[in-house]
Amino acid sequence: MRSATGPEGPGGALTMVCLCAAWCRTCESFRAEFEALGHGTPRVALLRWVDIEDETDAVGDLDIQDFPTLLLVKGRSVLFFGPVLPRVGLVLQLIERAGDGALQPLKHPQAELLAQALGAAS
């Protein structure tokens, strides 16, 4: 996990959470690449890896079926919530689009509750 304030400022900084499971081999192979994003992605103020089986209180009844699943939050707004291919280039494109304002907030109550429960929404 990395914590720093990016160019968006504290209220508008991006938070990215990767939801995975320890038994998922795809997640296992993607984890190092995902965590490396925290060293060269100034638009992301907080980067967090979450094993859904370790965070059952936060995940609650939300059924995550595909891994990895990303949750991208700016302030209190969920900008992206869904499965992604485990490719850093695609994740970086998502971050750039969010930072440039190309992604509009989603109306997804479960994702909003998840972001709050994980401390991803500020």
Chimera marker file (.cmm) of the C-alpha trace (Angstrom):
<marker_set name="trace">
<marker id="1" x="0.000" y="0.000" z="0.000" r="1" g="1" b="0" radius="0.5"/>
<marker id="2" x="1.246" y="3.486" z="-0.849" r="1" g="1" b="0" radius="0.5"/>
<marker id="3" x="-0.001" y="6.704" z="0.617" r="1" g="1" b="0" radius="0.5"/>
<marker id="4" x="0.892" y="10.142" z="-0.691" r="1" g="1" b="0" radius="0.5"/>
<marker id="5" x="-0.935" y="13.103" z="-2.088" r="1" g="1" b="0" radius="0.5"/>
<marker id="6" x="-0.950" y="13.214" z="-5.864" r="1" g="1" b="0" radius="0.5"/>
<marker id="7" x="-1.439" y="16.275" z="-8.053" r="1" g="1" b="0" radius="0.5"/>
<marker id="8" x="-5.207" y="16.094" z="-7.621" r="1" g="1" b="0" radius="0.5"/>
<marker id="9" x="-4.881" y="17.201" z="-3.994" r="1" g="1" b="0" radius="0.5"/>
<marker id="10" x="-6.138" y="15.419" z="-0.897" r="1" g="1" b="0" radius="0.5"/>
<marker id="11" x="-9.880" y="15.659" z="-1.670" r="1" g="1" b="0" radius="0.5"/>
<marker id="12" x="-9.557" y="14.684" z="-5.301" r="1" g="1" b="0" radius="0.5"/>
<marker id="13" x="-6.785" y="12.127" z="-5.205" r="1" g="1" b="0" radius="0.5"/>
<marker id="14" x="-7.441" y="8.730" z="-6.708" r="1" g="1" b="0" radius="0.5"/>
<marker id="15" x="-7.664" y="5.608" z="-4.583" r="1" g="1" b="0" radius="0.5"/>
<marker id="16" x="-7.348" y="2.244" z="-6.294" r="1" g="1" b="0" radius="0.5"/>
<marker id="17" x="-8.257" y="-1.004" z="-4.596" r="1" g="1" b="0" radius="0.5"/>
<marker id="18" x="-7.621" y="-4.389" z="-6.160" r="1" g="1" b="0" radius="0.5"/>
<marker id="19" x="-10.004" y="-7.053" z="-4.874" r="1" g="1" b="0" radius="0.5"/>
<marker id="20" x="-8.624" y="-10.564" z="-5.132" r="1" g="1" b="0" radius="0.5"/>
<marker id="21" x="-8.492" y="-13.911" z="-3.384" r="1" g="1" b="0" radius="0.5"/>
<marker id="22" x="-5.412" y="-15.737" z="-2.115" r="1" g="1" b="0" radius="0.5"/>
<marker id="23" x="-6.358" y="-18.892" z="-4.029" r="1" g="1" b="0" radius="0.5"/>
<marker id="24" x="-6.606" y="-17.037" z="-7.363" r="1" g="1" b="0" radius="0.5"/>
<marker id="25" x="-3.505" y="-17.772" z="-9.465" r="1" g="1" b="0" radius="0.5"/>
<marker id="26" x="-4.247" y="-14.854" z="-11.802" r="1" g="1" b="0" radius="0.5"/>
<marker id="27" x="-4.245" y="-12.484" z="-8.825" r="1" g="1" b="0" radius="0.5"/>
<marker id="28" x="-1.069" y="-14.043" z="-7.495" r="1" g="1" b="0" radius="0.5"/>
<marker id="29" x="0.765" y="-13.363" z="-10.751" r="1" g="1" b="0" radius="0.5"/>
<marker id="30" x="-0.658" y="-9.807" z="-10.999" r="1" g="1" b="0" radius="0.5"/>
<marker id="31" x="0.052" y="-8.690" z="-7.428" r="1" g="1" b="0" radius="0.5"/>
<marker id="32" x="3.689" y="-7.609" z="-7.866" r="1" g="1" b="0" radius="0.5"/>
<marker id="33" x="2.834" y="-5.595" z="-10.976" r="1" g="1" b="0" radius="0.5"/>
<marker id="34" x="-0.114" y="-3.949" z="-9.247" r="1" g="1" b="0" radius="0.5"/>
<marker id="35" x="1.965" y="-3.010" z="-6.210" r="1" g="1" b="0" radius="0.5"/>
<marker id="36" x="4.689" y="-1.613" z="-8.481" r="1" g="1" b="0" radius="0.5"/>
<marker id="37" x="2.136" y="0.925" z="-9.739" r="1" g="1" b="0" radius="0.5"/>
<marker id="38" x="2.498" y="2.644" z="-6.377" r="1" g="1" b="0" radius="0.5"/>
<marker id="39" x="6.064" y="3.668" z="-7.169" r="1" g="1" b="0" radius="0.5"/>
<marker id="40" x="5.470" y="5.553" z="-10.382" r="1" g="1" b="0" radius="0.5"/>
<marker id="41" x="1.847" y="6.604" z="-10.595" r="1" g="1" b="0" radius="0.5"/>
<marker id="42" x="1.505" y="10.067" z="-9.048" r="1" g="1" b="0" radius="0.5"/>
<marker id="43" x="-2.224" y="10.309" z="-9.813" r="1" g="1" b="0" radius="0.5"/>
<marker id="44" x="-2.949" y="7.541" z="-7.295" r="1" g="1" b="0" radius="0.5"/>
<marker id="45" x="-2.662" y="8.660" z="-3.676" r="1" g="1" b="0" radius="0.5"/>
<marker id="46" x="-3.602" y="5.313" z="-2.188" r="1" g="1" b="0" radius="0.5"/>
<marker id="47" x="-3.105" y="1.886" z="-3.697" r="1" g="1" b="0" radius="0.5"/>
<marker id="48" x="-4.459" y="-1.091" z="-1.796" r="1" g="1" b="0" radius="0.5"/>
<marker id="49" x="-4.549" y="-4.857" z="-2.323" r="1" g="1" b="0" radius="0.5"/>
<marker id="50" x="-7.519" y="-6.536" z="-0.609" r="1" g="1" b="0" radius="0.5"/>
<marker id="51" x="-8.063" y="-10.252" z="-0.182" r="1" g="1" b="0" radius="0.5"/>
<marker id="52" x="-11.851" y="-10.507" z="-0.083" r="1" g="1" b="0" radius="0.5"/>
<marker id="53" x="-11.670" y="-13.465" z="2.292" r="1" g="1" b="0" radius="0.5"/>
<marker id="54" x="-9.640" y="-11.416" z="4.789" r="1" g="1" b="0" radius="0.5"/>
<marker id="55" x="-11.988" y="-8.416" z="4.514" r="1" g="1" b="0" radius="0.5"/>
<marker id="56" x="-15.337" y="-10.178" z="4.782" r="1" g="1" b="0" radius="0.5"/>
<marker id="57" x="-16.791" y="-7.474" z="7.036" r="1" g="1" b="0" radius="0.5"/>
<marker id="58" x="-16.083" y="-4.797" z="4.421" r="1" g="1" b="0" radius="0.5"/>
<marker id="59" x="-17.090" y="-6.899" z="1.420" r="1" g="1" b="0" radius="0.5"/>
<marker id="60" x="-20.292" y="-8.108" z="3.085" r="1" g="1" b="0" radius="0.5"/>
<marker id="61" x="-22.799" y="-9.705" z="0.704" r="1" g="1" b="0" radius="0.5"/>
<marker id="62" x="-21.165" y="-8.277" z="-2.410" r="1" g="1" b="0" radius="0.5"/>
<marker id="63" x="-20.470" y="-11.215" z="-4.711" r="1" g="1" b="0" radius="0.5"/>
<marker id="64" x="-17.146" y="-10.713" z="-6.484" r="1" g="1" b="0" radius="0.5"/>
<marker id="65" x="-17.120" y="-13.320" z="-9.239" r="1" g="1" b="0" radius="0.5"/>
<marker id="66" x="-14.192" y="-12.297" z="-11.434" r="1" g="1" b="0" radius="0.5"/>
<marker id="67" x="-10.647" y="-11.522" z="-10.353" r="1" g="1" b="0" radius="0.5"/>
<marker id="68" x="-8.953" y="-9.159" z="-10.296" r="1" g="1" b="0" radius="0.5"/>
<marker id="69" x="-11.703" y="-6.619" z="-9.662" r="1" g="1" b="0" radius="0.5"/>
<marker id="70" x="-10.736" y="-2.959" z="-9.346" r="1" g="1" b="0" radius="0.5"/>
<marker id="71" x="-12.412" y="-0.232" z="-7.355" r="1" g="1" b="0" radius="0.5"/>
<marker id="72" x="-11.322" y="3.279" z="-8.361" r="1" g="1" b="0" radius="0.5"/>
<marker id="73" x="-12.453" y="6.151" z="-6.169" r="1" g="1" b="0" radius="0.5"/>
<marker id="74" x="-11.916" y="9.909" z="-6.312" r="1" g="1" b="0" radius="0.5"/>
<marker id="75" x="-12.982" y="11.663" z="-3.135" r="1" g="1" b="0" radius="0.5"/>
<marker id="76" x="-16.324" y="10.024" z="-2.325" r="1" g="1" b="0" radius="0.5"/>
<marker id="77" x="-17.159" y="9.129" z="-5.925" r="1" g="1" b="0" radius="0.5"/>
<marker id="78" x="-16.724" y="5.643" z="-7.364" r="1" g="1" b="0" radius="0.5"/>
<marker id="79" x="-15.353" y="6.047" z="-10.885" r="1" g="1" b="0" radius="0.5"/>
<marker id="80" x="-14.840" y="2.393" z="-11.752" r="1" g="1" b="0" radius="0.5"/>
<marker id="81" x="-15.848" y="-0.911" z="-10.238" r="1" g="1" b="0" radius="0.5"/>
<marker id="82" x="-15.416" y="-4.152" z="-12.119" r="1" g="1" b="0" radius="0.5"/>
<marker id="83" x="-13.131" y="-6.918" z="-13.296" r="1" g="1" b="0" radius="0.5"/>
<marker id="84" x="-10.112" y="-6.095" z="-15.439" r="1" g="1" b="0" radius="0.5"/>
<marker id="85" x="-7.571" y="-8.027" z="-17.396" r="1" g="1" b="0" radius="0.5"/>
<marker id="86" x="-4.428" y="-8.286" z="-15.249" r="1" g="1" b="0" radius="0.5"/>
<marker id="87" x="-2.330" y="-6.007" z="-17.448" r="1" g="1" b="0" radius="0.5"/>
<marker id="88" x="-0.620" y="-2.954" z="-16.002" r="1" g="1" b="0" radius="0.5"/>
<marker id="89" x="-0.981" y="-1.020" z="-19.259" r="1" g="1" b="0" radius="0.5"/>
<marker id="90" x="-4.763" y="-1.304" z="-19.074" r="1" g="1" b="0" radius="0.5"/>
<marker id="91" x="-4.790" y="-0.255" z="-15.428" r="1" g="1" b="0" radius="0.5"/>
<marker id="92" x="-2.602" y="2.747" z="-16.244" r="1" g="1" b="0" radius="0.5"/>
<marker id="93" x="-5.015" y="3.784" z="-19.009" r="1" g="1" b="0" radius="0.5"/>
<marker id="94" x="-7.865" y="3.587" z="-16.516" r="1" g="1" b="0" radius="0.5"/>
<marker id="95" x="-5.929" y="5.751" z="-14.047" r="1" g="1" b="0" radius="0.5"/>
<marker id="96" x="-5.136" y="8.322" z="-16.751" r="1" g="1" b="0" radius="0.5"/>
<marker id="97" x="-8.761" y="8.498" z="-17.886" r="1" g="1" b="0" radius="0.5"/>
<marker id="98" x="-9.901" y="8.976" z="-14.292" r="1" g="1" b="0" radius="0.5"/>
<marker id="99" x="-7.271" y="11.629" z="-13.623" r="1" g="1" b="0" radius="0.5"/>
<marker id="100" x="-8.210" y="13.492" z="-16.802" r="1" g="1" b="0" radius="0.5"/>
<marker id="101" x="-11.883" y="13.549" z="-15.801" r="1" g="1" b="0" radius="0.5"/>
<marker id="102" x="-12.970" y="11.169" z="-18.561" r="1" g="1" b="0" radius="0.5"/>
<marker id="103" x="-14.713" y="8.827" z="-16.103" r="1" g="1" b="0" radius="0.5"/>
<marker id="104" x="-17.970" y="9.976" z="-14.565" r="1" g="1" b="0" radius="0.5"/>
<marker id="105" x="-19.050" y="8.878" z="-11.070" r="1" g="1" b="0" radius="0.5"/>
<marker id="106" x="-21.005" y="5.617" z="-11.001" r="1" g="1" b="0" radius="0.5"/>
<marker id="107" x="-24.309" y="5.205" z="-9.251" r="1" g="1" b="0" radius="0.5"/>
<marker id="108" x="-23.454" y="1.885" z="-7.619" r="1" g="1" b="0" radius="0.5"/>
<marker id="109" x="-24.613" y="1.808" z="-3.971" r="1" g="1" b="0" radius="0.5"/>
<marker id="110" x="-22.810" y="-1.452" z="-3.174" r="1" g="1" b="0" radius="0.5"/>
<marker id="111" x="-19.511" y="-0.156" z="-4.557" r="1" g="1" b="0" radius="0.5"/>
<marker id="112" x="-19.969" y="3.089" z="-2.621" r="1" g="1" b="0" radius="0.5"/>
<marker id="113" x="-20.537" y="1.143" z="0.603" r="1" g="1" b="0" radius="0.5"/>
<marker id="114" x="-17.505" y="-1.014" z="-0.150" r="1" g="1" b="0" radius="0.5"/>
<marker id="115" x="-15.340" y="2.071" z="-0.746" r="1" g="1" b="0" radius="0.5"/>
<marker id="116" x="-16.436" y="3.505" z="2.596" r="1" g="1" b="0" radius="0.5"/>
<marker id="117" x="-15.918" y="0.220" z="4.436" r="1" g="1" b="0" radius="0.5"/>
<marker id="118" x="-12.397" y="-0.129" z="3.030" r="1" g="1" b="0" radius="0.5"/>
<marker id="119" x="-11.527" y="3.490" z="3.782" r="1" g="1" b="0" radius="0.5"/>
<marker id="120" x="-11.143" y="4.247" z="0.077" r="1" g="1" b="0" radius="0.5"/>
<marker id="121" x="-13.661" y="7.117" z="0.069" r="1" g="1" b="0" radius="0.5"/>
<marker id="122" x="-12.590" y="10.369" z="1.683" r="1" g="1" b="0" radius="0.5"/>
<link id1="1" id2="2" r="1" g="1" b="0" radius="0.2"/>
<link id1="2" id2="3" r="1" g="1" b="0" radius="0.2"/>
<link id1="3" id2="4" r="1" g="1" b="0" radius="0.2"/>
<link id1="4" id2="5" r="1" g="1" b="0" radius="0.2"/>
<link id1="5" id2="6" r="1" g="1" b="0" radius="0.2"/>
<link id1="6" id2="7" r="1" g="1" b="0" radius="0.2"/>
<link id1="7" id2="8" r="1" g="1" b="0" radius="0.2"/>
<link id1="8" id2="9" r="1" g="1" b="0" radius="0.2"/>
<link id1="9" id2="10" r="1" g="1" b="0" radius="0.2"/>
<link id1="10" id2="11" r="1" g="1" b="0" radius="0.2"/>
<link id1="11" id2="12" r="1" g="1" b="0" radius="0.2"/>
<link id1="12" id2="13" r="1" g="1" b="0" radius="0.2"/>
<link id1="13" id2="14" r="1" g="1" b="0" radius="0.2"/>
<link id1="14" id2="15" r="1" g="1" b="0" radius="0.2"/>
<link id1="15" id2="16" r="1" g="1" b="0" radius="0.2"/>
<link id1="16" id2="17" r="1" g="1" b="0" radius="0.2"/>
<link id1="17" id2="18" r="1" g="1" b="0" radius="0.2"/>
<link id1="18" id2="19" r="1" g="1" b="0" radius="0.2"/>
<link id1="19" id2="20" r="1" g="1" b="0" radius="0.2"/>
<link id1="20" id2="21" r="1" g="1" b="0" radius="0.2"/>
<link id1="21" id2="22" r="1" g="1" b="0" radius="0.2"/>
<link id1="22" id2="23" r="1" g="1" b="0" radius="0.2"/>
<link id1="23" id2="24" r="1" g="1" b="0" radius="0.2"/>
<link id1="24" id2="25" r="1" g="1" b="0" radius="0.2"/>
<link id1="25" id2="26" r="1" g="1" b="0" radius="0.2"/>
<link id1="26" id2="27" r="1" g="1" b="0" radius="0.2"/>
<link id1="27" id2="28" r="1" g="1" b="0" radius="0.2"/>
<link id1="28" id2="29" r="1" g="1" b="0" radius="0.2"/>
<link id1="29" id2="30" r="1" g="1" b="0" radius="0.2"/>
<link id1="30" id2="31" r="1" g="1" b="0" radius="0.2"/>
<link id1="31" id2="32" r="1" g="1" b="0" radius="0.2"/>
<link id1="32" id2="33" r="1" g="1" b="0" radius="0.2"/>
<link id1="33" id2="34" r="1" g="1" b="0" radius="0.2"/>
<link id1="34" id2="35" r="1" g="1" b="0" radius="0.2"/>
<link id1="35" id2="36" r="1" g="1" b="0" radius="0.2"/>
<link id1="36" id2="37" r="1" g="1" b="0" radius="0.2"/>
<link id1="37" id2="38" r="1" g="1" b="0" radius="0.2"/>
<link id1="38" id2="39" r="1" g="1" b="0" radius="0.2"/>
<link id1="39" id2="40" r="1" g="1" b="0" radius="0.2"/>
<link id1="40" id2="41" r="1" g="1" b="0" radius="0.2"/>
<link id1="41" id2="42" r="1" g="1" b="0" radius="0.2"/>
<link id1="42" id2="43" r="1" g="1" b="0" radius="0.2"/>
<link id1="43" id2="44" r="1" g="1" b="0" radius="0.2"/>
<link id1="44" id2="45" r="1" g="1" b="0" radius="0.2"/>
<link id1="45" id2="46" r="1" g="1" b="0" radius="0.2"/>
<link id1="46" id2="47" r="1" g="1" b="0" radius="0.2"/>
<link id1="47" id2="48" r="1" g="1" b="0" radius="0.2"/>
<link id1="48" id2="49" r="1" g="1" b="0" radius="0.2"/>
<link id1="49" id2="50" r="1" g="1" b="0" radius="0.2"/>
<link id1="50" id2="51" r="1" g="1" b="0" radius="0.2"/>
<link id1="51" id2="52" r="1" g="1" b="0" radius="0.2"/>
<link id1="52" id2="53" r="1" g="1" b="0" radius="0.2"/>
<link id1="53" id2="54" r="1" g="1" b="0" radius="0.2"/>
<link id1="54" id2="55" r="1" g="1" b="0" radius="0.2"/>
<link id1="55" id2="56" r="1" g="1" b="0" radius="0.2"/>
<link id1="56" id2="57" r="1" g="1" b="0" radius="0.2"/>
<link id1="57" id2="58" r="1" g="1" b="0" radius="0.2"/>
<link id1="58" id2="59" r="1" g="1" b="0" radius="0.2"/>
<link id1="59" id2="60" r="1" g="1" b="0" radius="0.2"/>
<link id1="60" id2="61" r="1" g="1" b="0" radius="0.2"/>
<link id1="61" id2="62" r="1" g="1" b="0" radius="0.2"/>
<link id1="62" id2="63" r="1" g="1" b="0" radius="0.2"/>
<link id1="63" id2="64" r="1" g="1" b="0" radius="0.2"/>
<link id1="64" id2="65" r="1" g="1" b="0" radius="0.2"/>
<link id1="65" id2="66" r="1" g="1" b="0" radius="0.2"/>
<link id1="66" id2="67" r="1" g="1" b="0" radius="0.2"/>
<link id1="67" id2="68" r="1" g="1" b="0" radius="0.2"/>
<link id1="68" id2="69" r="1" g="1" b="0" radius="0.2"/>
<link id1="69" id2="70" r="1" g="1" b="0" radius="0.2"/>
<link id1="70" id2="71" r="1" g="1" b="0" radius="0.2"/>
<link id1="71" id2="72" r="1" g="1" b="0" radius="0.2"/>
<link id1="72" id2="73" r="1" g="1" b="0" radius="0.2"/>
<link id1="73" id2="74" r="1" g="1" b="0" radius="0.2"/>
<link id1="74" id2="75" r="1" g="1" b="0" radius="0.2"/>
<link id1="75" id2="76" r="1" g="1" b="0" radius="0.2"/>
<link id1="76" id2="77" r="1" g="1" b="0" radius="0.2"/>
<link id1="77" id2="78" r="1" g="1" b="0" radius="0.2"/>
<link id1="78" id2="79" r="1" g="1" b="0" radius="0.2"/>
<link id1="79" id2="80" r="1" g="1" b="0" radius="0.2"/>
<link id1="80" id2="81" r="1" g="1" b="0" radius="0.2"/>
<link id1="81" id2="82" r="1" g="1" b="0" radius="0.2"/>
<link id1="82" id2="83" r="1" g="1" b="0" radius="0.2"/>
<link id1="83" id2="84" r="1" g="1" b="0" radius="0.2"/>
<link id1="84" id2="85" r="1" g="1" b="0" radius="0.2"/>
<link id1="85" id2="86" r="1" g="1" b="0" radius="0.2"/>
<link id1="86" id2="87" r="1" g="1" b="0" radius="0.2"/>
<link id1="87" id2="88" r="1" g="1" b="0" radius="0.2"/>
<link id1="88" id2="89" r="1" g="1" b="0" radius="0.2"/>
<link id1="89" id2="90" r="1" g="1" b="0" radius="0.2"/>
<link id1="90" id2="91" r="1" g="1" b="0" radius="0.2"/>
<link id1="91" id2="92" r="1" g="1" b="0" radius="0.2"/>
<link id1="92" id2="93" r="1" g="1" b="0" radius="0.2"/>
<link id1="93" id2="94" r="1" g="1" b="0" radius="0.2"/>
<link id1="94" id2="95" r="1" g="1" b="0" radius="0.2"/>
<link id1="95" id2="96" r="1" g="1" b="0" radius="0.2"/>
<link id1="96" id2="97" r="1" g="1" b="0" radius="0.2"/>
<link id1="97" id2="98" r="1" g="1" b="0" radius="0.2"/>
<link id1="98" id2="99" r="1" g="1" b="0" radius="0.2"/>
<link id1="99" id2="100" r="1" g="1" b="0" radius="0.2"/>
<link id1="100" id2="101" r="1" g="1" b="0" radius="0.2"/>
<link id1="101" id2="102" r="1" g="1" b="0" radius="0.2"/>
<link id1="102" id2="103" r="1" g="1" b="0" radius="0.2"/>
<link id1="103" id2="104" r="1" g="1" b="0" radius="0.2"/>
<link id1="104" id2="105" r="1" g="1" b="0" radius="0.2"/>
<link id1="105" id2="106" r="1" g="1" b="0" radius="0.2"/>
<link id1="106" id2="107" r="1" g="1" b="0" radius="0.2"/>
<link id1="107" id2="108" r="1" g="1" b="0" radius="0.2"/>
<link id1="108" id2="109" r="1" g="1" b="0" radius="0.2"/>
<link id1="109" id2="110" r="1" g="1" b="0" radius="0.2"/>
<link id1="110" id2="111" r="1" g="1" b="0" radius="0.2"/>
<link id1="111" id2="112" r="1" g="1" b="0" radius="0.2"/>
<link id1="112" id2="113" r="1" g="1" b="0" radius="0.2"/>
<link id1="113" id2="114" r="1" g="1" b="0" radius="0.2"/>
<link id1="114" id2="115" r="1" g="1" b="0" radius="0.2"/>
<link id1="115" id2="116" r="1" g="1" b="0" radius="0.2"/>
<link id1="116" id2="117" r="1" g="1" b="0" radius="0.2"/>
<link id1="117" id2="118" r="1" g="1" b="0" radius="0.2"/>
<link id1="118" id2="119" r="1" g="1" b="0" radius="0.2"/>
<link id1="119" id2="120" r="1" g="1" b="0" radius="0.2"/>
<link id1="120" id2="121" r="1" g="1" b="0" radius="0.2"/>
<link id1="121" id2="122" r="1" g="1" b="0" radius="0.2"/>
</marker_set>
